[in-house]
Amino acid sequence: MKPELAHVLICRTDNIGDVVLTLPLAGYLKQRYPGIRIGFLCRSYAAPLVRCCDAVDYVVESDQLDDAAAWLAASGVDTIIHAKPDRRIAWAAKRAGIARRVGTSHRWFHWLTCNRLAHFSRVKSRLHEAQLNFALLQPLGMDVTPALADIPPLYRLTAPPYRAEPALPAGSFNLVLHPKSNGNGREWPIAHYTALARLLQAHDDIAIFITGSAKEGAWIAAQAPDLLAQPNVSNVCGAWDLGVLTAFIGAADGLVASGTGPLHMSAALGRPTLGLFPPIRPIDPERWGALGTQAEVLCQPQGCGHCANADECDCMRRITPEQVAEVVLRWRERKYSLESRGGLD
């Protein structure tokens, strides 16, 4: 018999992209159970983003919980969903006596700490990561796998107003390039980003902003000084926390990146988004592509034969700057066409 849920805590204590692709669980539960209370437990650096999701009633920062079991015991949570296996939180939930504790069966400590096990393999599945997260609802009596087209409305993510510096130039097409991936994805060559910026110089209304962490910004400055030296490029790496970055992406006109957190943020916010991917399972767009109403992907149809070695793989290099520029210019024309008709999406 399906349990009646009143207060659910979703736990995802890893990277930004994983967190974004877990938010549709909250959107679905809010839709299915009107009046349900939903908390989201994540790392502190992800918390500003999660607070932008109106399907989440409150956010708990896992690294700020000194005694997770005591907090959980006093929280009123009746169901905890371990979307990311976290041994500390799993044991704390058991000690706190949470009534329904859901985890994946491939982690041995979930057999000892969870009383609802989800049996599926992320590595072997051909489903998208966002769809796979819904398998965690099966032990709660919900056998649902949304179609990819049904995921975007479930994000319920809205960017706050952007009020920081630098200001986005009025009357420009403001493009975000996020070259690095914190080691989580196969990256487009940095030389291609430089070539793309040069191609777009022909359109003096296109302003380019390079985003990333301060560490990534230092790497870009050392490896691609020509990119940052171009007159249409501004370097804002390390300038803000995730909350301001969310606002910035929400205010920009488009974003280009490989498989990384800001790619999924942009797609979830409904912005024009282009993901650059290799045709290699399980890091291909079938598993990790950006899902959004204006999200697109570029990916070679076949692997290069050296895909196992990121240093030698040619799949990403074969996505040309000209191909990416064509997408960006199409976005630009669409923006100006909408403005001429008196409104933007």
C-alpha positions as CSV (number, residue, x, y, z in Angstrom):
1,M,0.0,0.0,0.0
2,K,1.3,3.4,-0.9
3,P,2.4,5.4,2.2
4,E,0.9,8.9,2.6
5,L,3.7,11.4,2.7
6,A,3.6,14.6,4.7
7,H,7.2,15.7,5.2
8,V,10.0,14.5,2.9
9,L,13.7,15.3,3.0
10,I,15.6,14.8,-0.2
11,C,19.3,14.4,0.3
12,R,21.8,15.2,-2.5
13,T,25.2,16.2,-1.1
14,D,27.4,16.2,-4.3
15,N,27.9,18.4,-7.3
16,I,25.7,21.2,-8.8
17,G,24.6,19.3,-11.9
18,D,23.5,16.3,-9.8
19,V,21.6,18.7,-7.5
20,V,19.8,20.4,-10.4
21,L,18.8,17.1,-11.9
22,T,17.3,16.0,-8.5
23,L,15.1,19.1,-8.2
24,P,12.3,17.5,-10.4
25,L,11.7,15.0,-7.6
26,A,10.6,17.9,-5.4
27,G,8.5,19.3,-8.2
28,Y,6.8,16.0,-8.8
29,L,6.0,15.3,-5.2
30,K,4.6,18.8,-4.7
31,Q,2.4,18.2,-7.8
32,R,1.3,14.7,-6.6
33,Y,0.8,15.6,-2.9
34,P,-0.6,19.1,-2.5
35,G,0.3,20.4,1.0
36,I,3.4,18.2,1.4
37,R,6.4,19.7,3.1
38,I,9.7,19.2,1.3
39,G,13.2,19.8,2.6
40,F,16.4,19.5,0.6
41,L,19.7,18.6,2.2
42,C,22.8,19.6,0.3
43,R,26.3,21.1,0.7
44,S,26.5,24.7,1.7
45,Y,27.9,25.8,-1.7
46,A,24.8,24.4,-3.5
47,A,22.3,25.8,-1.0
48,P,21.8,29.3,-2.7
49,L,20.7,27.5,-5.9
50,V,18.3,25.1,-4.2
51,R,16.6,28.1,-2.4
52,C,15.6,29.3,-5.9
53,C,13.3,26.2,-6.3
54,D,9.8,27.0,-5.2
55,A,9.0,23.3,-4.8
56,V,11.5,23.2,-1.8
57,D,10.2,24.6,1.5
58,Y,13.5,24.7,3.2
59,V,17.2,23.9,2.7
60,V,19.5,22.1,5.1
61,E,23.3,22.5,4.7
62,S,24.8,19.1,5.4
63,D,28.3,20.5,6.3
64,Q,26.6,22.7,8.9
65,L,25.0,19.8,10.8
66,D,27.1,19.0,13.8
67,D,24.6,16.4,15.0
68,A,22.6,15.2,12.0
69,A,20.7,12.5,14.0
70,A,19.5,15.1,16.6
71,W,18.4,17.5,14.0
72,L,16.5,14.8,12.1
73,A,14.9,13.5,15.2
74,A,13.5,16.9,15.9
75,S,12.6,17.8,12.3
76,G,9.3,16.1,11.8
77,V,10.5,14.4,8.7
78,D,8.6,11.2,8.0
79,T,10.4,10.2,4.8
80,I,14.1,10.6,3.7
81,I,15.3,10.0,0.2
82,H,19.0,9.4,-0.2
83,A,19.5,10.6,-3.8
84,K,23.2,10.6,-3.2
85,P,24.5,7.8,-0.9
86,D,26.0,9.5,2.2
87,R,27.0,7.1,4.9
88,R,26.9,9.8,7.7
89,I,23.4,11.0,6.8
90,A,22.1,7.4,6.3
91,W,23.2,6.3,9.8
92,A,21.9,9.5,11.3
93,A,18.4,9.0,9.7
94,K,18.3,5.5,11.2
95,R,19.3,6.7,14.6
96,A,16.7,9.4,14.4
97,G,14.0,6.9,13.7
98,I,12.8,8.4,10.4
99,A,9.8,6.2,9.4
100,R,10.6,5.7,5.7
101,R,14.3,5.7,4.7
102,V,14.9,5.2,1.0
103,G,18.3,4.4,-0.5
104,T,19.8,2.5,-3.4
105,S,20.5,-1.2,-2.9
106,H,24.0,-1.1,-4.4
107,R,25.4,0.6,-1.2
108,W,26.1,-1.9,1.6
109,F,25.4,0.6,4.3
110,H,21.9,1.2,2.9
111,W,21.0,-2.4,3.7
112,L,21.8,-1.6,7.3
113,T,20.3,1.9,7.5
114,C,17.4,2.0,5.0
115,N,14.0,0.2,5.2
116,R,13.0,1.0,1.6
117,L,15.5,-0.1,-1.1
118,A,15.5,1.0,-4.8
119,H,17.0,-1.6,-7.1
120,F,18.5,0.0,-10.2
121,S,21.9,0.7,-11.7
122,R,22.9,4.2,-12.9
123,V,25.9,2.9,-14.7
124,K,24.1,0.4,-16.9
125,S,20.9,2.4,-17.5
126,R,20.1,4.2,-20.8
127,L,17.8,6.6,-19.0
128,H,18.8,10.2,-18.4
129,E,20.1,11.0,-14.9
130,A,17.0,13.1,-14.1
131,Q,14.8,10.1,-15.0
132,L,16.9,7.7,-13.0
133,N,16.3,9.8,-9.9
134,F,12.6,8.9,-10.1
135,A,13.4,5.2,-9.5
136,L,13.9,6.3,-5.9
137,L,10.2,6.8,-5.6
138,Q,9.4,3.2,-6.5
139,P,9.9,1.9,-2.9
140,L,7.3,4.5,-1.9
141,G,4.7,3.1,-4.3
142,M,5.3,5.5,-7.2
143,D,6.3,3.8,-10.4
144,V,6.9,6.8,-12.7
145,T,9.5,7.7,-15.3
146,P,8.7,11.1,-16.8
147,A,9.4,11.6,-20.5
148,L,12.3,14.0,-21.0
149,A,9.9,16.7,-22.3
150,D,8.0,16.5,-18.9
151,I,11.1,17.2,-16.8
152,P,11.5,21.0,-17.4
153,P,8.2,22.1,-15.8
154,L,9.2,20.1,-12.7
155,Y,12.4,22.1,-11.9
156,R,10.3,25.1,-10.6
157,L,13.6,27.1,-10.6
158,T,13.5,30.9,-10.8
159,A,16.6,33.1,-10.8
160,P,16.6,36.0,-8.4
161,P,17.2,39.5,-10.0
162,Y,20.8,40.2,-11.0
163,R,22.1,43.3,-9.3
164,A,25.8,42.7,-9.1
165,E,28.8,44.0,-11.1
166,P,29.6,43.9,-13.9
167,A,26.2,45.1,-15.2
168,L,24.9,43.3,-18.3
169,P,25.2,45.8,-21.2
170,A,21.8,47.0,-22.3
171,G,21.0,46.3,-25.9
172,S,23.6,43.6,-26.2
173,F,23.3,39.8,-26.6
174,N,25.0,38.6,-23.4
175,L,26.6,35.2,-23.8
176,V,28.0,33.1,-21.0
177,L,30.9,30.7,-21.8
178,H,31.8,28.2,-19.1
179,P,34.9,26.4,-20.4
180,K,35.8,24.2,-17.4
181,S,33.9,21.4,-15.6
182,N,35.8,20.9,-12.4
183,G,36.9,17.6,-13.8
184,N,33.3,16.3,-14.1
185,G,32.9,16.3,-17.9
186,R,34.8,16.0,-21.1
187,E,35.7,19.6,-22.0
188,W,35.6,21.4,-25.3
189,P,39.2,22.6,-26.1
190,I,40.0,26.0,-24.7
191,A,41.4,27.0,-28.1
192,H,38.0,26.4,-29.5
193,Y,36.5,28.9,-27.0
194,T,39.1,31.4,-28.2
195,A,38.2,30.8,-31.8
196,L,34.5,31.1,-31.0
197,A,35.0,34.5,-29.3
198,R,37.0,35.7,-32.4
199,L,34.2,34.6,-34.7
200,L,31.6,36.5,-32.7
201,Q,33.7,39.7,-32.8
202,A,32.1,40.3,-36.2
203,H,28.9,41.2,-34.2
204,D,29.8,44.1,-32.0
205,D,26.5,43.7,-30.0
206,I,27.6,40.3,-28.6
207,A,29.2,40.6,-25.1
208,I,30.9,37.4,-23.8
209,F,31.3,36.6,-20.1
210,I,33.7,33.8,-19.0
211,T,32.5,32.1,-15.8
212,G,34.0,29.5,-13.5
213,S,35.7,29.2,-10.1
214,A,38.7,31.4,-9.2
215,K,40.9,28.4,-9.7
216,E,39.5,27.7,-13.1
217,G,39.9,31.4,-14.0
218,A,43.6,31.2,-13.1
219,W,43.9,28.2,-15.4
220,I,42.2,30.0,-18.2
221,A,44.4,33.1,-17.7
222,A,47.5,30.9,-18.0
223,Q,46.4,28.6,-20.8
224,A,44.3,31.0,-22.9
225,P,45.4,34.6,-22.4
226,D,44.3,35.4,-26.0
227,L,40.7,34.5,-25.0
228,L,40.6,36.9,-22.1
229,A,42.4,39.7,-24.0
230,Q,39.7,40.0,-26.7
231,P,37.6,43.2,-26.5
232,N,34.3,41.4,-26.5
233,V,35.2,39.2,-23.5
234,S,34.9,39.8,-19.8
235,N,36.4,37.4,-17.2
236,V,34.1,37.0,-14.2
237,C,35.5,33.7,-12.9
238,G,35.4,33.5,-9.1
239,A,33.5,36.8,-8.9
240,W,30.4,35.5,-7.1
241,D,28.8,32.8,-5.0
242,L,26.3,30.4,-6.5
243,G,23.4,32.6,-5.7
244,V,24.7,35.5,-7.7
245,L,25.8,33.2,-10.5
246,T,22.3,31.8,-10.7
247,A,21.0,35.4,-11.0
248,F,23.6,36.2,-13.7
249,I,22.8,33.1,-15.8
250,G,19.1,33.8,-15.5
251,A,19.6,37.4,-16.8
252,A,22.0,36.4,-19.6
253,D,20.8,35.6,-23.1
254,G,22.5,32.2,-23.5
255,L,25.1,29.8,-22.2
256,V,27.6,27.4,-23.8
257,A,29.4,24.7,-21.8
258,S,30.2,21.0,-21.7
259,G,28.7,18.7,-19.1
260,T,28.9,20.7,-15.9
261,G,26.7,22.3,-13.3
262,P,26.1,25.7,-14.9
263,L,24.9,24.0,-18.1
264,H,22.1,22.3,-16.1
265,M,21.4,25.5,-14.2
266,S,20.9,27.4,-17.4
267,A,18.6,24.8,-18.9
268,A,16.6,24.5,-15.7
269,L,16.1,28.3,-15.7
270,G,14.7,28.1,-19.2
271,R,17.6,30.0,-20.9
272,P,19.0,29.2,-24.3
273,T,21.6,26.6,-23.5
274,L,24.0,24.6,-25.6
275,G,25.7,21.5,-24.2
276,L,28.8,20.1,-25.9
277,F,29.2,16.4,-25.3
278,P,31.2,13.3,-26.5
279,P,29.3,10.3,-27.8
280,I,30.7,8.1,-25.0
281,R,28.5,6.3,-22.5
282,P,27.9,7.1,-19.7
283,I,29.0,10.8,-20.2
284,D,27.0,11.3,-23.4
285,P,23.9,13.6,-23.8
286,E,21.6,10.6,-23.5
287,R,22.6,10.4,-19.8
288,W,23.7,14.0,-19.0
289,G,22.3,16.3,-21.7
290,A,20.8,19.6,-20.5
291,L,17.0,19.4,-20.2
292,G,15.2,22.6,-20.7
293,T,12.7,24.3,-23.0
294,Q,15.5,26.1,-24.8
295,A,18.3,23.5,-24.3
296,E,20.3,22.0,-27.2
297,V,23.2,19.7,-27.7
298,L,26.1,19.3,-30.1
299,C,27.7,15.8,-30.2
300,Q,29.5,13.9,-32.8
301,P,27.5,10.9,-34.1
302,Q,30.3,8.4,-33.5
303,G,33.3,8.1,-31.2
304,C,36.8,8.8,-32.4
305,G,38.3,5.5,-31.2
306,H,40.4,7.1,-28.5
307,C,37.5,8.0,-26.2
308,A,38.8,6.2,-23.2
309,N,41.7,8.6,-22.9
310,A,40.5,12.2,-22.4
311,D,43.9,13.6,-23.5
312,E,43.7,11.8,-26.9
313,C,40.0,11.8,-27.5
314,D,39.1,13.8,-30.6
315,C,35.3,13.8,-30.1
316,M,35.1,17.2,-28.5
317,R,37.7,18.7,-30.8
318,R,35.5,17.8,-33.8
319,I,32.7,20.1,-32.6
320,T,33.8,23.2,-34.4
321,P,33.7,26.8,-33.3
322,E,31.7,27.5,-36.5
323,Q,29.0,25.0,-35.4
324,V,28.7,26.7,-32.0
325,A,28.7,30.2,-33.5
326,E,25.8,29.2,-35.7
327,V,23.7,28.2,-32.7
328,V,24.6,31.4,-30.8
329,L,23.7,33.6,-33.8
330,R,20.4,31.8,-34.2
331,W,19.7,32.7,-30.5
332,R,20.7,36.3,-31.1
333,E,18.3,36.6,-34.1
334,R,15.5,35.0,-32.1
335,K,16.0,37.5,-29.3
336,Y,15.9,40.5,-31.6
337,S,12.9,39.1,-33.4
338,L,11.0,38.7,-30.2
339,E,12.0,42.2,-29.1
340,S,10.8,43.7,-32.3
341,R,7.4,42.0,-31.7
342,G,7.2,43.6,-28.3
343,G,8.1,40.8,-25.9
344,L,10.7,38.3,-24.7
345,D,10.1,34.7,-23.5
